[in-house]
Amino acid sequence: MDTSKSKNTSPPNLAFIVFNNLKELIKAKNAAHESIFKLHWKKMWPFNLLWPQVDFLRIIRLMKELESHAQDQKRFIASHLKKAEKVELEFLNVVPAYLDAFITSCNELSKVAQFKQDKLEKKEKRSVFLFNKILKSYENAQKRLVQQGALVHIHWQSLQSS
């Protein structure tokens, strides 16, 4: 059996590890995003009186944890960059910018969750303008994350084809 052929078709180990870690990070963030923004009949009145609301405090904690994992991922890449194969370098060089955009997006989603938690606890009056500003900030962070994600995806595809 020719193992050299199978090695050429699979991506190198370090890039594969990083890419899988990125997938797990984005899955967790997307789950939090959906729980805040996805319309569900249980969130509508009078059903929201029967079922518990979204746990915004848990989402805030999750975003802080994801930020910590993203920072760890950046440190992991920096410490292993010298050990990376030459074909992996382009991919690994675009990942830190993606992780920065990911951290910003997590922070903005955390602000959205905090605003909604404050609204549930009746800490603040309903400020449509403030919430709109928070949502616009989150939208801009998401745009940047998508743009950086496209770069990561392009480099990942080129890495797989090589």
Backbone as CSV, one residue per row, in Angstrom:
resi,resn,N_x,N_y,N_z,CA_x,CA_y,CA_z,C_x,C_y,C_z
1,MET,0.847,-1.183,0.000,0.000,0.000,0.000,0.884,1.235,0.000
2,ASP,0.581,2.175,-0.854,1.386,3.386,-0.995,0.885,4.445,-0.011
3,THR,1.649,4.693,1.051,1.232,5.667,2.059,1.570,7.087,1.652
4,SER,2.485,7.265,0.727,2.849,8.626,0.309,1.691,9.306,-0.402
5,LYS,0.882,8.515,-1.127,-0.266,9.084,-1.812,-1.302,9.581,-0.806
6,SER,-1.538,8.810,0.243,-2.533,9.216,1.244,-2.048,10.436,2.027
7,LYS,-0.742,10.576,2.201,-0.224,11.747,2.895,-0.427,13.012,2.075
8,ASN,-0.312,12.910,0.765,-0.465,14.091,-0.088,-1.910,14.566,-0.164
9,THR,-2.864,13.669,-0.005,-4.263,14.068,-0.123,-4.820,14.624,1.177
10,SER,-4.190,14.338,2.294,-4.680,14.864,3.563,-3.851,16.079,3.971
11,PRO,-4.480,17.037,4.630,-3.740,18.223,5.052,-2.735,17.882,6.149
12,PRO,-1.696,18.679,6.279,-0.707,18.438,7.333,-1.327,18.509,8.728
13,ASN,-0.669,17.880,9.665,-1.232,17.692,11.005,-1.535,18.983,11.746
14,LEU,-0.595,19.916,11.785,-0.805,21.140,12.559,-1.989,21.936,12.013
15,ALA,-2.048,22.087,10.704,-3.160,22.823,10.102,-4.478,22.116,10.355
16,PHE,-4.470,20.802,10.310,-5.684,20.022,10.555,-6.180,20.226,11.982
17,ILE,-5.269,20.213,12.934,-5.620,20.442,14.342,-6.213,21.838,14.521
18,VAL,-5.560,22.839,13.959,-6.026,24.220,14.081,-7.399,24.377,13.438
19,PHE,-7.575,23.811,12.245,-8.850,23.942,11.547,-9.979,23.296,12.343
20,ASN,-9.739,22.121,12.917,-10.767,21.472,13.737,-11.082,22.274,14.988
21,ASN,-10.064,22.880,15.588,-10.304,23.736,16.752,-11.157,24.948,16.368
22,LEU,-10.887,25.528,15.203,-11.685,26.668,14.736,-13.136,26.263,14.521
23,LYS,-13.353,25.076,13.959,-14.724,24.604,13.745,-15.473,24.469,15.062
24,GLU,-14.805,23.951,16.080,-15.458,23.791,17.379,-15.774,25.145,18.017
25,LEU,-14.858,26.091,17.895,-15.103,27.427,18.443,-16.310,28.077,17.774
26,ILE,-16.362,27.999,16.455,-17.451,28.674,15.739,-18.785,27.966,15.972
27,LYS,-18.772,26.635,16.164,-20.015,25.918,16.486,-20.604,26.428,17.804
28,ALA,-19.750,26.592,18.794,-20.224,27.056,20.101,-20.767,28.480,20.013
29,LYS,-20.068,29.343,19.282,-20.523,30.726,19.146,-21.837,30.790,18.357
30,ASN,-21.946,29.994,17.310,-23.177,29.989,16.518,-24.371,29.493,17.327
31,ALA,-24.145,28.547,18.217,-25.236,28.066,19.076,-25.729,29.191,19.985
32,ALA,-24.793,29.970,20.531,-25.183,31.102,21.380,-25.913,32.160,20.557
33,HIS,-25.419,32.430,19.352,-26.065,33.402,18.465,-27.510,32.989,18.177
34,GLU,-27.698,31.721,17.837,-29.040,31.246,17.531,-29.960,31.317,18.740
35,SER,-29.447,31.017,19.909,-30.314,31.045,21.088,-30.767,32.462,21.414
36,ILE,-29.984,33.453,21.030,-30.386,34.842,21.271,-31.319,35.338,20.175
37,PHE,-30.985,35.078,18.920,-31.671,35.735,17.807,-32.716,34.903,17.083
38,LYS,-32.635,33.592,17.167,-33.565,32.766,16.410,-34.968,32.877,16.994
39,LEU,-35.936,33.113,16.123,-37.323,33.228,16.555,-37.865,31.833,16.854
40,HIS,-38.456,31.701,18.003,-39.032,30.424,18.404,-40.347,30.715,19.110
41,TRP,-41.299,29.855,18.918,-42.613,30.123,19.489,-42.578,30.176,21.011
42,LYS,-41.613,29.504,21.651,-41.528,29.541,23.114,-41.092,30.910,23.632
43,LYS,-40.509,31.728,22.743,-40.066,33.065,23.157,-41.188,34.097,23.058
44,MET,-42.301,33.711,22.443,-43.396,34.650,22.223,-44.386,34.585,23.383
45,TRP,-45.040,35.709,23.625,-46.043,35.777,24.658,-47.248,34.979,24.219
46,PRO,-47.929,34.250,25.021,-47.830,33.999,26.453,-46.938,32.803,26.788
47,PHE,-46.370,32.169,25.758,-45.572,30.963,26.005,-44.314,31.272,26.805
48,ASN,-43.781,32.482,26.642,-42.558,32.826,27.380,-42.812,32.926,28.883
49,LEU,-44.066,32.969,29.280,-44.391,32.948,30.701,-44.294,31.527,31.274
50,LEU,-44.430,30.525,30.397,-44.403,29.133,30.830,-43.007,28.510,30.762
51,TRP,-42.246,28.856,29.733,-40.917,28.285,29.544,-39.852,29.296,29.932
52,PRO,-38.756,28.824,30.456,-37.700,29.764,30.855,-37.112,30.489,29.649
53,GLN,-36.683,31.691,29.901,-36.071,32.496,28.854,-34.667,31.992,28.575
54,VAL,-34.073,32.559,27.558,-32.686,32.249,27.227,-31.821,32.636,28.425
55,ASP,-30.864,31.793,28.750,-29.974,32.065,29.872,-28.837,32.970,29.376
56,PHE,-29.087,34.269,29.441,-28.120,35.235,28.925,-26.836,35.250,29.739
57,LEU,-26.931,34.999,31.032,-25.723,34.962,31.863,-24.805,33.816,31.448
58,ARG,-25.398,32.702,31.102,-24.602,31.564,30.634,-23.938,31.888,29.297
59,ILE,-24.651,32.604,28.445,-24.067,33.004,27.151,-22.901,33.958,27.372
60,ILE,-23.041,34.872,28.313,-21.945,35.808,28.617,-20.717,35.038,29.100
61,ARG,-20.928,34.071,29.974,-19.806,33.243,30.460,-19.194,32.431,29.316
62,LEU,-20.035,31.892,28.449,-19.549,31.119,27.309,-18.692,31.980,26.389
63,MET,-19.118,33.217,26.159,-18.347,34.103,25.281,-16.974,34.400,25.882
64,LYS,-16.913,34.572,27.184,-15.613,34.793,27.845,-14.734,33.547,27.732
65,GLU,-15.345,32.392,27.873,-14.597,31.142,27.745,-14.097,30.940,26.312
66,LEU,-14.941,31.251,25.339,-14.532,31.132,23.941,-13.406,32.107,23.614
67,GLU,-13.478,33.301,24.196,-12.394,34.269,23.999,-11.089,33.707,24.551
68,SER,-11.161,33.085,25.708,-9.974,32.484,26.310,-9.415,31.362,25.424
69,HIS,-10.297,30.537,24.885,-9.859,29.457,23.996,-9.243,30.013,22.711
70,ALA,-9.800,31.090,22.197,-9.242,31.709,20.986,-7.846,32.274,21.264
71,GLN,-7.664,32.892,22.428,-6.336,33.377,22.803,-5.358,32.207,22.927
72,ASP,-5.809,31.116,23.538,-4.963,29.922,23.654,-4.583,29.379,22.278
73,GLN,-5.542,29.420,21.365,-5.288,28.942,20.006,-4.230,29.815,19.318
74,LYS,-4.316,31.130,19.528,-3.309,32.026,18.959,-1.921,31.722,19.522
75,ARG,-1.852,31.476,20.827,-0.571,31.127,21.442,-0.058,29.784,20.921
76,PHE,-0.962,28.836,20.744,-0.590,27.526,20.207,0.018,27.671,18.814
77,ILE,-0.615,28.462,17.986,-0.108,28.673,16.622,1.257,29.346,16.660
78,ALA,1.382,30.385,17.479,2.651,31.102,17.570,3.781,30.194,18.044
79,SER,3.483,29.326,18.994,4.533,28.454,19.535,4.892,27.307,18.587
80,HIS,3.982,26.923,17.706,4.234,25.800,16.803,4.506,26.235,15.364
81,LEU,4.552,27.529,15.113,4.744,28.020,13.748,6.077,27.570,13.164
82,LYS,7.107,27.498,13.984,8.423,27.078,13.503,8.441,25.602,13.116
83,LYS,7.555,24.813,13.721,7.492,23.381,13.443,6.589,23.071,12.243
84,ALA,5.868,24.074,11.758,4.910,23.854,10.678,5.624,23.571,9.361
85,GLU,4.954,22.795,8.547,5.470,22.544,7.202,5.282,23.801,6.362
86,LYS,6.068,23.897,5.320,6.038,25.100,4.479,4.656,25.344,3.868
87,VAL,3.974,24.272,3.463,2.656,24.428,2.837,1.600,24.910,3.829
88,GLU,1.838,24.704,5.112,0.883,25.118,6.143,0.988,26.598,6.495
89,LEU,2.111,27.211,6.205,2.388,28.562,6.712,1.376,29.606,6.268
90,GLU,0.962,29.568,5.004,-0.018,30.570,4.533,-1.318,30.456,5.328
91,PHE,-1.766,29.232,5.527,-2.991,29.007,6.300,-2.816,29.483,7.736
92,LEU,-1.721,29.090,8.359,-1.498,29.431,9.764,-1.266,30.924,9.971
93,ASN,-0.809,31.620,8.947,-0.590,33.066,9.067,-1.881,33.876,9.002
94,VAL,-2.945,33.333,8.401,-4.217,34.077,8.345,-5.119,33.771,9.543
95,VAL,-4.837,32.698,10.258,-5.701,32.292,11.369,-5.704,33.308,12.523
96,PRO,-4.560,33.896,12.932,-4.626,34.858,14.046,-5.551,36.052,13.787
97,ALA,-5.592,36.557,12.558,-6.515,37.658,12.238,-7.963,37.180,12.364
98,TYR,-8.217,35.945,11.963,-9.554,35.376,12.117,-9.920,35.252,13.592
99,LEU,-8.961,34.808,14.388,-9.220,34.668,15.823,-9.453,36.026,16.483
100,ASP,-8.755,37.064,16.033,-9.012,38.417,16.545,-10.440,38.845,16.215
101,ALA,-10.874,38.577,14.984,-12.248,38.912,14.587,-13.251,38.075,15.381
102,PHE,-12.899,36.836,15.655,-13.759,35.957,16.443,-13.921,36.500,17.864
103,ILE,-12.822,36.930,18.453,-12.860,37.484,19.816,-13.722,38.740,19.853
104,THR,-13.563,39.608,18.868,-14.379,40.828,18.793,-15.855,40.473,18.665
105,SER,-16.160,39.502,17.829,-17.550,39.083,17.647,-18.125,38.500,18.944
106,CYS,-17.327,37.722,19.650,-17.777,37.175,20.941,-18.049,38.288,21.947
107,ASN,-17.169,39.285,21.982,-17.377,40.415,22.893,-18.660,41.161,22.573
108,GLU,-18.915,41.371,21.298,-20.135,42.092,20.893,-21.385,41.266,21.185
109,LEU,-21.320,39.955,20.970,-22.464,39.103,21.297,-22.702,39.091,22.801
110,SER,-21.634,39.154,23.558,-21.745,39.236,25.008,-22.456,40.525,25.432
111,LYS,-22.181,41.617,24.735,-22.865,42.886,25.028,-24.355,42.786,24.726
112,VAL,-24.704,42.097,23.642,-26.118,41.888,23.310,-26.793,41.088,24.419
113,ALA,-26.138,40.006,24.842,-26.705,39.167,25.908,-26.825,39.949,27.214
114,GLN,-25.833,40.791,27.513,-25.891,41.589,28.739,-27.047,42.590,28.689
115,PHE,-27.257,43.209,27.535,-28.379,44.142,27.383,-29.707,43.416,27.614
116,LYS,-29.842,42.235,27.023,-31.093,41.485,27.177,-31.268,40.997,28.618
117,GLN,-30.169,40.642,29.268,-30.258,40.230,30.679,-30.683,41.416,31.541
118,ASP,-30.113,42.565,31.302,-30.497,43.760,32.044,-31.969,44.087,31.827
119,LYS,-32.445,43.850,30.610,-33.859,44.093,30.307,-34.748,43.115,31.087
120,LEU,-34.318,41.853,31.170,-35.086,40.867,31.939,-35.124,41.222,33.420
121,GLU,-34.002,41.703,33.925,-33.917,42.068,35.344,-34.446,43.468,35.607
122,LYS,-34.877,44.126,34.551,-35.424,45.484,34.624,-34.430,46.467,35.246
123,LYS,-33.141,46.289,34.894,-32.099,47.193,35.378,-32.091,48.503,34.601
124,GLU,-32.399,48.394,33.315,-32.401,49.588,32.469,-33.765,49.735,31.821
125,LYS,-34.073,50.966,31.494,-35.266,51.175,30.692,-34.951,50.728,29.275
126,ARG,-35.989,50.445,28.543,-35.795,50.000,27.167,-35.289,51.167,26.316
127,SER,-34.041,51.085,25.964,-33.456,52.096,25.103,-33.268,51.495,23.721
128,VAL,-34.175,51.827,22.844,-34.118,51.306,21.487,-32.837,51.772,20.800
129,PHE,-32.442,52.992,21.066,-31.249,53.542,20.409,-29.980,52.840,20.884
130,LEU,-29.899,52.555,22.172,-28.739,51.853,22.696,-28.684,50.424,22.156
131,PHE,-29.819,49.751,22.138,-29.840,48.386,21.624,-29.503,48.360,20.139
132,ASN,-29.989,49.339,19.398,-29.676,49.424,17.975,-28.171,49.626,17.769
133,LYS,-27.569,50.444,18.610,-26.124,50.683,18.530,-25.349,49.389,18.824
134,ILE,-25.791,48.646,19.831,-25.146,47.376,20.182,-25.298,46.371,19.031
135,LEU,-26.495,46.323,18.446,-26.717,45.403,17.332,-25.884,45.762,16.106
136,LYS,-25.760,47.052,15.823,-24.929,47.494,14.687,-23.466,47.123,14.917
137,SER,-23.013,47.289,16.133,-21.646,46.922,16.473,-21.428,45.422,16.294
138,TYR,-22.389,44.633,16.726,-22.304,43.185,16.553,-22.346,42.814,15.070
139,GLU,-23.189,43.492,14.318,-23.290,43.241,12.879,-21.953,43.517,12.188
140,ASN,-21.305,44.618,12.554,-20.003,44.938,11.970,-18.945,43.903,12.357
141,ALA,-19.000,43.446,13.593,-18.060,42.410,14.037,-18.304,41.112,13.269
142,GLN,-19.558,40.788,13.023,-19.891,39.590,12.255,-19.402,39.700,10.812
143,LYS,-19.547,40.883,10.222,-19.063,41.087,8.846,-17.565,40.849,8.776
144,ARG,-16.850,41.396,9.734,-15.388,41.224,9.758,-15.038,39.747,9.964
145,LEU,-15.778,39.071,10.826,-15.540,37.646,11.066,-15.771,36.837,9.794
146,VAL,-16.816,37.150,9.064,-17.119,36.437,7.818,-16.015,36.694,6.786
147,GLN,-15.549,37.939,6.696,-14.478,38.257,5.751,-13.202,37.498,6.096
148,GLN,-12.839,37.501,7.363,-11.641,36.771,7.784,-11.841,35.264,7.610
149,GLY,-13.057,34.800,7.846,-13.368,33.382,7.659,-13.230,32.952,6.213
150,ALA,-13.583,33.850,5.294,-13.421,33.547,3.869,-11.945,33.365,3.523
151,LEU,-11.092,34.210,4.096,-9.651,34.063,3.855,-9.134,32.740,4.405
152,VAL,-9.567,32.403,5.602,-9.148,31.136,6.203,-9.615,29.979,5.325
153,HIS,-10.848,30.066,4.849,-11.402,28.992,4.023,-10.625,28.850,2.705
154,ILE,-10.295,29.961,2.087,-9.525,29.933,0.832,-8.173,29.255,1.058
155,HIS,-7.493,29.645,2.121,-6.188,29.046,2.397,-6.312,27.573,2.799
156,TRP,-7.400,27.235,3.475,-7.619,25.831,3.848,-7.851,25.000,2.587
157,GLN,-8.641,25.519,1.653,-8.891,24.789,0.406,-7.614,24.621,-0.405
158,SER,-6.807,25.663,-0.462,-5.540,25.541,-1.206,-4.595,24.557,-0.518
159,LEU,-4.665,24.489,0.792,-3.843,23.542,1.545,-4.300,22.112,1.274
160,GLN,-5.592,21.905,1.174,-6.112,20.572,0.901,-5.775,20.107,-0.509
161,SER,-5.760,21.069,-1.440,-5.469,20.682,-2.825,-3.983,20.416,-3.058
162,SER,-3.123,20.933,-2.167,-1.684,20.700,-2.366,-1.211,19.398,-1.770
